[in-house]
Amino acid sequence: MTDTTVKRRATSNLAQKIEARVRTDEIARETIAEECRRRDAKTARLRAARIQAQQQERQL
């Protein structure tokens, strides 16, 4: 192999690694965002249930 071929392969390999890292980071960001949405929804449901329980308690 010539130096040019070795450099081309190294560059190509590096580009593939960078591209894989970018995809991995994007998937991680999407996963974290989904977890945040689920947590926020759960918090809202719990808050609503707590408020409803307080209102029922006051009626008694």
Secondary structure, 3 states (H helix, E strand, C coil): CCHHHHHHHHHHHHHHHHHHHHHHHHHHHHHHHHHHHHHHHHHHHHHHHHHHHHHHHHHC
